[in-house]
Amino acid sequence: MRALLQVEQPTVLGAQEALPDQVSFLQDSLGQGYRVIGQGRSANGGGEASPILYDSRRLELLDWKQSALSDTPERPGSVSWGNIIPRIMVSAIFRDRVTSRRFLTVNTHLDHLSRRSRVRSAQAVLRVVSDSGLSAVVTGDLNDGAGSAPLRELLTEGELVDTWETAEAHDSEAWGTFPNYRAPRRGGRRLDWILASPTFRVLRAATNPQRHDGGWASDHLPVQAVMLPPENSGAQ
């Protein structure tokens, strides 16, 4: 993991299932200048998190929020919609220090058992995107593949697009994103996604299959995209 992050140096990183010591390790591996927002999904803020790590030399954090994916989003640890495990999303508004553009980032991890929870959670994420009035990037382990009901919720209205599909170039094969520490398979299911407003220009996208020192960084493959902010002066 450390070797991967030091090679890639992402401007924004959305992680899932990260315990507190793992979040600290990610931040330390990325190096000086990186900051982290988000805490655990339990009622006391402990347990697994879906943090956003970002390069504060490039991005200024303007605001952020963590919400439960439930009927009571303001109550930490709350559950609804058939998911037994609390699920969360972390949303943040950044200003790009180079272009002065503001944009929204949402990072999440949808439920692995309840399809209804995934659909309702996707609707909640899309509302945050719509209500922001900003161009948005959504990262997450959505626990569902292309054409599934949660992905249709997120993509049908046209407010978000799949960055793999809109990328001008691909830096990898179309690998499945959950090889579970085994060699990746072409055409396997994509559970992990980067979605974005169509106002972004997506230069490159990849599902990164590289091993470092003979090991995998995670049971999921990193999903990556290189994007430019909206060019027209009226867009955010």
MINUNU-646926 format. One line per 2 residues: number of its first residue (from 0); their letters; for each residue y, x, z of C-alpha. Coordinates in nm, 4 decimals, always signed. Each point is the difference from the previous one (the first is absolute). Layout:
% MINUNU-646926
NUM = a = Y/X/Z ~ ... $
END
This chain:
% MINUNU-646926
0 = mr = +0.0000/+0.0000/+0.0000 ~ +0.2433/+0.2768/+0.0876 $
2 = al = -0.0640/+0.1807/-0.3283 ~ +0.0419/-0.3241/-0.1968 $
4 = lq = +0.3347/-0.0858/+0.1600 ~ +0.1393/+0.3494/-0.0311 $
6 = ve = -0.0824/-0.0003/-0.3712 ~ +0.1318/-0.3487/-0.0776 $
8 = qp = +0.3064/-0.0211/+0.2325 ~ +0.0550/-0.3760/-0.0578 $
10 = tv = +0.3476/-0.1429/+0.0426 ~ -0.1543/-0.3126/+0.1540 $
12 = lg = -0.3521/-0.0263/+0.1399 ~ -0.1639/-0.3240/+0.1108 $
14 = aq = -0.3023/+0.0621/+0.2233 ~ -0.2533/-0.2423/+0.1442 $
16 = ea = -0.2399/+0.0066/+0.2975 ~ +0.1978/+0.2858/+0.1545 $
18 = lp = -0.0472/+0.0631/+0.3715 ~ +0.2862/+0.1634/+0.1952 $
20 = dq = -0.1453/+0.3527/-0.0135 ~ -0.0649/-0.0418/-0.3723 $
22 = vs = +0.3594/-0.1119/-0.0627 ~ +0.1224/+0.3107/+0.1826 $
24 = fl = -0.2335/+0.2123/-0.2116 ~ +0.1329/-0.1551/-0.3224 $
26 = qd = +0.3603/+0.0610/+0.1005 ~ -0.0728/+0.3566/+0.1083 $
28 = sl = -0.1877/+0.0689/-0.3245 ~ +0.2890/-0.1261/-0.2125 $
30 = gq = +0.2385/+0.2287/+0.1831 ~ +0.3568/+0.0094/+0.1173 $
32 = gy = +0.2208/-0.2783/-0.1304 ~ -0.2658/-0.2715/-0.0052 $
34 = rv = +0.0409/-0.3020/+0.2270 ~ -0.2345/-0.2880/+0.0851 $
36 = ig = +0.0466/-0.3706/+0.0762 ~ -0.2559/-0.2529/+0.1190 $
38 = qg = -0.2312/-0.0292/+0.2978 ~ -0.3441/-0.1327/+0.0812 $
40 = rs = -0.0996/-0.3556/-0.0828 ~ -0.1029/-0.1078/+0.3506 $
42 = an = +0.2162/-0.1989/+0.2412 ~ +0.1088/+0.3159/+0.1847 $
44 = gg = +0.0687/+0.1966/-0.3176 ~ -0.3167/+0.2074/+0.0304 $
46 = ge = -0.2986/+0.0329/-0.2267 ~ -0.0055/+0.0371/-0.3757 $
48 = as = +0.3332/+0.0015/-0.1807 ~ +0.1250/-0.0391/-0.3571 $
50 = pi = +0.2884/+0.2461/+0.0217 ~ +0.2494/+0.1034/-0.2631 $
52 = ly = +0.0742/+0.3718/-0.0102 ~ +0.3020/+0.1115/-0.2009 $
54 = ds = +0.1969/+0.3091/-0.0959 ~ +0.3302/-0.0410/+0.1850 $
56 = rr = +0.1574/+0.2731/-0.2139 ~ -0.0256/-0.2346/-0.2999 $
58 = le = +0.0114/-0.3433/+0.1652 ~ +0.2279/-0.1507/+0.2623 $
60 = ll = -0.1649/-0.2696/+0.2118 ~ +0.2334/-0.3004/+0.0254 $
62 = dw = -0.2258/-0.2513/+0.1761 ~ -0.3649/-0.0657/+0.0728 $
64 = kq = -0.2266/-0.2589/+0.1568 ~ -0.3643/-0.0498/+0.0925 $
66 = sa = -0.1427/-0.3510/-0.0250 ~ -0.3346/-0.1530/+0.0857 $
68 = ls = -0.1740/-0.1676/-0.2917 ~ -0.0373/-0.3323/+0.1775 $
70 = dt = +0.1765/-0.3297/+0.0634 ~ +0.1978/+0.1823/+0.2720 $
72 = pe = +0.1101/+0.3207/-0.1734 ~ +0.2366/+0.0970/+0.2819 $
74 = rp = -0.2843/+0.0069/+0.2566 ~ -0.1829/+0.3359/-0.0040 $
76 = gs = -0.3761/-0.0267/-0.0087 ~ -0.0021/-0.3625/-0.1153 $
78 = vs = -0.2667/-0.1221/-0.2424 ~ -0.0295/-0.3018/-0.2307 $
80 = wg = -0.1581/-0.1052/-0.3266 ~ -0.3559/+0.1072/+0.0897 $
82 = ni = +0.0513/+0.3666/+0.0762 ~ -0.1415/+0.1125/+0.3343 $
84 = ip = +0.1700/+0.3410/-0.0112 ~ +0.3827/+0.0009/+0.0155 $
86 = ri = +0.1542/+0.0887/-0.3344 ~ +0.3534/+0.1257/-0.0559 $
88 = mv = +0.2553/+0.1016/-0.2567 ~ +0.2758/+0.2547/+0.0421 $
90 = sa = +0.3111/-0.0487/-0.2121 ~ +0.2916/+0.2407/-0.0391 $
92 = if = +0.3246/+0.0177/-0.1939 ~ +0.0871/+0.3460/-0.1275 $
94 = rd = +0.2975/+0.1501/-0.1780 ~ -0.0816/+0.2690/-0.2516 $
96 = rv = +0.2356/+0.2864/+0.0835 ~ -0.0028/+0.1187/-0.3636 $
98 = ts = +0.0717/-0.3285/-0.1797 ~ +0.1463/-0.2061/+0.2905 $
100 = rr = -0.2372/-0.2817/-0.0987 ~ -0.1446/-0.2140/+0.2768 $
102 = fl = -0.3579/-0.1235/-0.0198 ~ -0.2607/-0.1698/+0.2168 $
104 = tv = -0.3381/+0.1479/+0.0883 ~ -0.2817/-0.2088/+0.1497 $
106 = nt = -0.3250/+0.1514/+0.1238 ~ -0.2956/-0.2104/+0.1113 $
108 = hl = -0.3759/-0.0260/+0.0503 ~ -0.1517/-0.3409/-0.0704 $
110 = dh = -0.3044/-0.1399/+0.1763 ~ -0.3434/+0.1150/-0.1152 $
112 = ls = -0.1868/-0.3227/+0.0851 ~ +0.2217/-0.3057/-0.0433 $
114 = rr = +0.1021/-0.0861/-0.3560 ~ +0.2362/-0.2668/+0.1353 $
116 = sr = +0.1697/+0.2613/+0.2159 ~ +0.0441/+0.2309/-0.2990 $
118 = vr = +0.1566/-0.2787/-0.2059 ~ +0.2352/-0.1116/+0.2770 $
120 = sa = +0.0898/+0.3607/+0.0748 ~ +0.0794/+0.0617/-0.3671 $
122 = qa = +0.2296/-0.3019/+0.0072 ~ +0.1749/+0.1385/+0.3090 $
124 = vl = +0.0511/+0.3380/-0.1663 ~ +0.1411/-0.1627/-0.3124 $
126 = rv = +0.2461/-0.2032/+0.2097 ~ +0.1331/+0.3179/+0.1572 $
128 = vs = +0.0459/+0.1493/-0.3468 ~ +0.1702/-0.3142/-0.1342 $
130 = ds = +0.2272/-0.0451/+0.3005 ~ +0.1202/+0.3603/-0.0070 $
132 = gl = +0.1758/-0.0297/-0.3346 ~ -0.0878/+0.3653/-0.0613 $
134 = sa = -0.2307/+0.1828/-0.2336 ~ -0.3207/+0.0553/+0.1938 $
136 = vv = -0.3073/+0.2185/+0.0266 ~ -0.3118/-0.1422/+0.1683 $
138 = tg = -0.2779/+0.2355/+0.1082 ~ -0.3209/-0.1029/+0.1658 $
140 = dl = -0.3711/-0.0263/+0.0404 ~ -0.0241/-0.3600/-0.1189 $
142 = nd = -0.3800/-0.0163/+0.0358 ~ -0.0184/-0.1807/-0.3338 $
144 = ga = -0.0105/+0.0920/-0.3655 ~ +0.1744/-0.0863/-0.3238 $
146 = gs = +0.0021/-0.3700/-0.0786 ~ -0.0724/-0.1044/+0.3585 $
148 = ap = +0.1922/-0.2806/+0.1675 ~ +0.2208/+0.2340/+0.2127 $
150 = lr = +0.0929/+0.2080/-0.3025 ~ +0.0810/-0.3122/-0.1981 $
152 = el = +0.2305/-0.1102/+0.2818 ~ +0.1818/+0.3310/-0.0117 $
154 = lt = +0.0223/+0.0414/-0.3780 ~ +0.0157/-0.3436/-0.1630 $
156 = eg = +0.3695/-0.0689/+0.0633 ~ +0.1054/+0.3271/-0.1617 $
158 = el = +0.1892/+0.1336/+0.3005 ~ -0.2568/+0.2789/+0.0310 $
160 = vd = -0.2079/+0.1854/-0.2570 ~ -0.2991/+0.2324/+0.0254 $
162 = tw = +0.1333/+0.3554/-0.0376 ~ -0.3288/+0.1169/-0.1523 $
164 = et = +0.0397/-0.2523/-0.2814 ~ +0.3696/+0.0722/-0.0628 $
166 = ae = -0.0152/+0.3794/+0.0314 ~ +0.1027/+0.1984/-0.3068 $
168 = ah = -0.2768/+0.2525/+0.0703 ~ -0.3097/+0.0299/+0.2159 $
170 = ds = -0.0881/+0.3194/+0.1820 ~ -0.3565/-0.1084/+0.0752 $
172 = ea = -0.2856/-0.2179/-0.1123 ~ -0.0040/-0.3635/+0.1141 $
174 = wg = -0.2062/+0.0806/+0.3068 ~ -0.1083/-0.2524/+0.2570 $
176 = tf = +0.1992/+0.0691/+0.3155 ~ -0.2768/-0.0304/+0.2629 $
178 = pn = -0.2701/+0.2599/-0.0727 ~ -0.0702/+0.0360/+0.3752 $
180 = yr = -0.0176/+0.3830/-0.0022 ~ -0.2062/+0.0064/-0.3179 $
182 = ap = +0.0885/+0.0888/-0.3579 ~ +0.2336/-0.2674/-0.1440 $
184 = rr = -0.1205/-0.2397/-0.2664 ~ +0.1851/-0.0929/-0.3175 $
186 = gg = +0.0822/-0.3675/-0.0157 ~ -0.0783/-0.0602/+0.3672 $
188 = rr = +0.1990/-0.2540/+0.1997 ~ +0.3545/+0.0846/+0.0916 $
190 = ld = +0.0581/-0.1052/+0.3598 ~ +0.3111/+0.2134/+0.0414 $
192 = wi = +0.3172/-0.0798/-0.1895 ~ +0.3566/+0.0993/-0.0752 $
194 = la = +0.1977/-0.2975/-0.1278 ~ +0.3675/+0.0123/-0.0904 $
196 = sp = +0.2843/-0.2077/-0.1344 ~ +0.0117/+0.0181/-0.3808 $
198 = tf = +0.3480/+0.1536/+0.0306 ~ -0.1647/+0.3334/+0.0872 $
200 = rv = -0.0999/+0.2322/-0.2808 ~ -0.3502/+0.1268/+0.0766 $
202 = lr = -0.0418/+0.3432/-0.1557 ~ -0.3500/+0.0863/+0.1212 $
204 = aa = -0.2778/-0.1506/+0.2074 ~ -0.3256/+0.1371/+0.1326 $
206 = tn = -0.2949/-0.0553/+0.2282 ~ -0.0381/+0.3513/+0.1356 $
208 = pq = -0.3647/+0.1256/+0.0014 ~ +0.0758/+0.3570/+0.1096 $
210 = rh = -0.2039/+0.1590/+0.2764 ~ +0.1511/+0.2681/+0.2205 $
212 = dg = -0.2142/+0.2716/+0.1564 ~ -0.3060/-0.1983/-0.1041 $
214 = gw = +0.0945/-0.3136/+0.1907 ~ +0.1533/-0.3407/-0.0597 $
216 = as = +0.3271/-0.0883/+0.1719 ~ -0.1166/-0.3574/+0.0674 $
218 = dh = -0.2688/-0.2554/-0.0801 ~ +0.2605/-0.1524/-0.2367 $
220 = lp = +0.1583/+0.1949/-0.2858 ~ +0.3774/+0.0494/+0.0090 $
222 = vq = +0.1865/-0.2282/-0.2403 ~ +0.3192/+0.1517/-0.1378 $
224 = av = +0.2940/-0.0907/-0.2235 ~ +0.3122/+0.1809/-0.1153 $
226 = ml = +0.2846/-0.2451/-0.0524 ~ +0.3697/+0.0030/-0.0846 $
228 = pp = +0.2408/-0.2486/+0.1585 ~ +0.1659/-0.2692/-0.2135 $
230 = en = +0.2451/+0.1474/-0.2493 ~ +0.2444/-0.2878/-0.0468 $
232 = sg = +0.2960/+0.0184/+0.2360 ~ -0.0353/-0.3579/+0.1188 $
234 = aq = -0.3529/+0.0408/+0.1362 ~ -0.0942/+0.1111/+0.3481 $
END
